[in-house]
Amino acid sequence: MKEKKKIQYEAWSKHLEVTKERTLYSSRRMDLLTITFCGAGIYIIFETLKEINKKTLIVDDILILKLSGLFFLISIILNFISQHTAYKANKLEEEYVTIKLEKIKGEEIDKKELKETDKKVDSFDKATGVLNFCSTIFMLIGLILIAIFNYSLF
């Protein structure tokens, strides 16, 4: 293998190693902050509803409280879906890099497969970004609504 190709091969090999680490990280990781805030918010809402049902807490309207819970729940669902899309993107990136390494070694590759794999990686990356953004927005709306509800009690 020529020196230039060897350098390319080593760079892509390192990239593959990092991509595999990200894949593993994606499969294990939850966006802890979102899950924690939303989970805590839902717990607070259930406890508040319990007190309202016991008549120890009197409120005129619980719509804001229920909406807050809905936003927290949607945020968690979006977060779970984004974990799946991130995992898929990283697995496909592994495939892409593997094909690139085969090409650098001088092996025959399917250029169409390479291009399609790259497009899929981009699609899953974009989906993950959108889902993470939406999950964060829904979490923030849930936090704002629960704060408004809490403020209205005083």
Helices and strands as residue ranges (DSSP letters): H 3-28, H 32-53, H 63-104, H 111-152
